[in-house]
Amino acid sequence: MCWETIDSFNTSEARKVDLIMEYLRSQAAHISWRTIYRDYETGTGINLQVPVYDEEEAVEIYDSLDFDSIVGFILDDEDHDVINAVINIIHRILKHPRIAARQIVGLGNALYALERLPKITEGAKCNFSINYEAGNEEFKEFVYIDFEISDKSFGLSRGGSVSDAIVGSDSYTLPGWLVEAGGYSDKAAELYDLEDIVFEYLILGAKIEVDDESQIDYNKS
């Protein structure tokens, strides 16, 4: 039997490939889907193949797939540690004396989506941030920690700026954390002390901002 490759993956995407294959074999079982490992100049890869006589139909099926929904969020132990830390942060923020009712609703949507990971929560879209500013006309410092939770991604970004009346102003960005539905991730930050940092800024008087555009159907999810 002759086989045709219809897609290729890095070996680091093995879990993603397994989920795609599981879906294809359940939804289009009449086609003989298979994966094989190949050695290339850049390293070992995974080829998704079908028999040549099934290629046209297989490509049509494959091109119609919603990979984000099929794969969902692929999480490792570090991801779960960060998720648990953010869940704890939300619980802490919800007890803040200056939290507004609308912010509570938005954070509730974020908390719901976080607790359901790695499942996708359709319609979730909430950003919230901790913003700390201190100083005077001579020297000012601004620090932010932004969190994003949606049906497409979960992540955080960090940075800030300093302003010196003599030297001038400068802004900076620190390594962040991003996991997307569909398998992509970019996890450069070290976040073992994330909770402590956020709580310290809250004690110092940091502002809480919540931007929620979620449209979650709780009856369906």
C-alpha positions as CSV (number, residue, x, y, z in Angstrom):
1,M,0.0,0.0,0.0
2,C,1.2,3.5,-0.9
3,W,0.9,6.3,1.7
4,E,0.7,10.0,1.3
5,T,1.8,12.5,4.0
6,I,-0.8,15.2,4.6
7,D,0.8,17.0,7.6
8,S,4.1,16.9,9.6
9,F,4.8,17.8,13.2
10,N,7.8,18.1,15.6
11,T,8.2,15.3,18.1
12,S,7.5,17.9,20.8
13,E,4.0,18.0,19.5
14,A,3.4,14.3,20.1
15,R,0.5,14.9,22.5
16,K,-1.2,17.2,20.0
17,V,-0.8,14.5,17.3
18,D,-2.3,11.9,19.6
19,L,-5.4,14.0,20.2
20,I,-5.8,14.7,16.5
21,M,-5.5,11.1,15.6
22,E,-8.0,10.1,18.2
23,Y,-10.5,12.5,16.8
24,L,-9.9,11.4,13.1
25,R,-10.2,7.7,13.9
26,S,-13.5,8.3,15.7
27,Q,-15.0,10.7,13.2
28,A,-13.6,9.2,9.9
29,A,-13.0,5.6,10.8
30,H,-13.4,4.5,7.2
31,I,-10.0,6.1,6.4
32,S,-6.8,4.4,7.5
33,W,-5.0,7.3,9.4
34,R,-1.5,6.6,10.6
35,T,1.6,8.4,12.0
36,I,5.2,7.5,11.4
37,Y,8.4,9.0,12.7
38,R,10.9,10.3,10.1
39,D,14.5,11.5,10.5
40,Y,15.3,14.9,8.9
41,E,18.3,17.1,8.9
42,T,16.6,19.3,11.5
43,G,15.7,16.3,13.7
44,T,13.0,13.7,14.1
45,G,9.5,14.5,13.0
46,I,6.1,12.9,12.9
47,N,4.2,12.5,9.6
48,L,0.5,12.0,9.5
49,Q,-0.4,9.8,6.5
50,V,-3.3,8.2,4.7
51,P,-3.5,5.7,1.8
52,V,-3.0,7.4,-1.6
53,Y,-6.5,6.4,-2.7
54,D,-8.0,8.2,0.3
55,E,-5.9,11.3,0.0
56,E,-8.4,13.7,-1.6
57,E,-11.2,12.9,1.0
58,A,-8.7,12.9,3.8
59,V,-7.3,16.3,3.0
60,E,-10.8,17.7,2.7
61,I,-11.7,16.4,6.2
62,Y,-8.4,17.4,7.7
63,D,-8.6,21.0,6.3
64,S,-12.0,21.4,7.9
65,L,-10.9,20.6,11.4
66,D,-11.1,23.1,14.2
67,F,-7.7,22.2,15.8
68,D,-8.2,24.5,18.8
69,S,-11.3,22.6,19.9
70,I,-9.9,19.2,19.2
71,V,-6.6,19.7,21.0
72,G,-7.7,22.1,23.7
73,F,-5.1,23.2,26.2
74,I,-2.1,20.9,26.6
75,L,-0.8,21.5,30.1
76,D,2.2,20.3,32.1
77,D,2.9,20.4,35.8
78,E,4.4,23.9,35.6
79,D,1.2,25.1,33.9
80,H,-0.9,23.7,36.6
81,D,1.3,25.4,39.2
82,V,0.8,28.7,37.5
83,I,-3.0,28.1,37.1
84,N,-3.3,27.3,40.8
85,A,-1.4,30.4,41.7
86,V,-3.6,32.6,39.6
87,I,-6.7,31.0,41.1
88,N,-5.4,31.8,44.6
89,I,-4.7,35.4,43.4
90,I,-8.3,35.8,42.2
91,H,-9.7,34.5,45.5
92,R,-7.5,37.1,47.3
93,I,-8.6,39.9,45.0
94,L,-12.3,39.0,45.5
95,K,-11.8,39.8,49.2
96,H,-10.3,43.2,48.5
97,P,-12.2,46.0,50.2
98,R,-12.2,48.2,47.0
99,I,-13.3,45.5,44.6
100,A,-16.3,46.6,42.5
101,A,-19.4,44.5,41.7
102,R,-18.7,44.5,37.9
103,Q,-15.1,43.4,38.6
104,I,-16.4,40.5,40.7
105,V,-18.5,39.3,37.8
106,G,-15.5,39.4,35.5
107,L,-13.2,37.7,37.9
108,G,-15.9,35.0,38.4
109,N,-15.8,34.3,34.7
110,A,-12.0,34.1,34.7
111,L,-12.1,31.8,37.7
112,Y,-14.7,29.5,36.1
113,A,-12.6,29.2,32.9
114,L,-9.4,28.6,34.9
115,E,-10.9,25.8,37.0
116,R,-12.1,24.0,33.8
117,L,-8.7,23.9,32.2
118,P,-7.5,22.0,30.1
119,K,-11.1,22.1,28.8
120,I,-12.0,25.1,26.6
121,T,-14.7,27.4,28.1
122,E,-16.4,28.9,25.0
123,G,-17.1,32.6,25.3
124,A,-14.6,33.3,28.1
125,K,-12.6,36.5,27.6
126,C,-11.3,38.3,30.7
127,N,-8.2,40.4,31.3
128,F,-7.3,41.6,34.8
129,S,-4.2,43.4,36.0
130,I,-2.4,44.5,39.2
131,N,-0.9,48.0,38.7
132,Y,1.4,49.5,41.2
133,E,2.6,53.1,41.0
134,A,4.8,55.0,43.5
135,G,7.1,58.0,43.7
136,N,7.0,61.7,43.2
137,E,8.0,64.3,40.6
138,E,11.7,63.4,41.1
139,F,11.4,59.7,40.7
140,K,8.4,57.5,39.7
141,E,8.0,53.8,39.4
142,F,5.2,51.8,37.7
143,V,4.8,48.0,37.7
144,Y,2.1,45.9,36.1
145,I,1.1,42.2,36.0
146,D,-1.5,41.4,33.4
147,F,-3.5,38.2,33.3
148,E,-5.4,36.9,30.3
149,I,-8.0,34.0,30.4
150,S,-10.1,33.2,27.3
151,D,-11.3,30.4,25.1
152,K,-8.1,30.9,23.1
153,S,-5.4,31.4,25.6
154,F,-4.2,31.6,29.2
155,G,-1.2,33.7,30.1
156,L,0.3,36.6,31.9
157,S,2.7,39.5,31.0
158,R,4.8,41.7,33.3
159,G,6.7,44.9,33.0
160,G,6.8,48.5,34.1
161,S,8.6,51.8,33.8
162,V,10.8,54.1,35.8
163,S,11.0,57.9,35.4
164,D,13.8,60.0,36.8
165,A,13.6,63.8,36.6
166,I,17.3,63.9,35.8
167,V,18.1,60.7,33.9
168,G,14.7,60.4,32.0
169,S,12.2,57.6,31.5
170,D,12.6,54.0,30.6
171,S,10.2,51.0,30.2
172,Y,10.8,47.3,30.4
173,T,9.2,44.0,29.8
174,L,9.8,40.8,31.8
175,P,9.4,37.2,30.5
176,G,5.8,36.1,30.4
177,W,3.7,32.9,30.2
178,L,1.4,31.9,27.4
179,V,-0.5,28.7,26.7
180,E,-2.9,28.6,23.7
181,A,-5.6,26.3,22.7
182,G,-4.3,24.1,19.9
183,G,-1.0,23.3,21.6
184,Y,1.2,26.4,21.3
185,S,3.0,27.7,24.3
186,D,5.7,30.2,25.3
187,K,6.8,29.8,28.9
188,A,9.9,31.8,29.6
189,A,9.1,33.2,33.0
190,E,10.0,31.9,36.4
191,L,6.8,32.3,38.5
192,Y,7.5,30.3,41.7
193,D,6.9,33.5,43.7
194,L,4.0,35.0,41.7
195,E,1.5,34.9,44.5
196,D,3.9,36.6,47.0
197,I,4.7,39.3,44.5
198,V,1.1,40.1,43.7
199,F,0.1,40.1,47.4
200,E,2.9,42.4,48.2
201,Y,1.8,44.9,45.6
202,L,-1.8,44.7,46.8
203,I,-0.6,45.4,50.4
204,L,1.3,48.4,49.0
205,G,-1.9,49.8,47.5
206,A,-1.8,48.5,43.9
207,K,-4.9,49.1,41.7
208,I,-7.0,46.3,40.4
209,E,-8.3,46.6,36.8
210,V,-10.7,44.1,35.2
211,D,-11.7,44.1,31.6
212,D,-14.3,41.3,31.0
213,E,-16.0,40.6,27.6
214,S,-17.0,37.1,28.4
215,Q,-20.2,35.6,27.0
216,I,-20.3,32.2,28.6
217,D,-23.3,30.0,28.3
218,Y,-23.1,28.3,31.7
219,N,-26.0,26.0,30.8
220,K,-23.9,24.5,28.0
221,S,-20.4,24.5,29.5
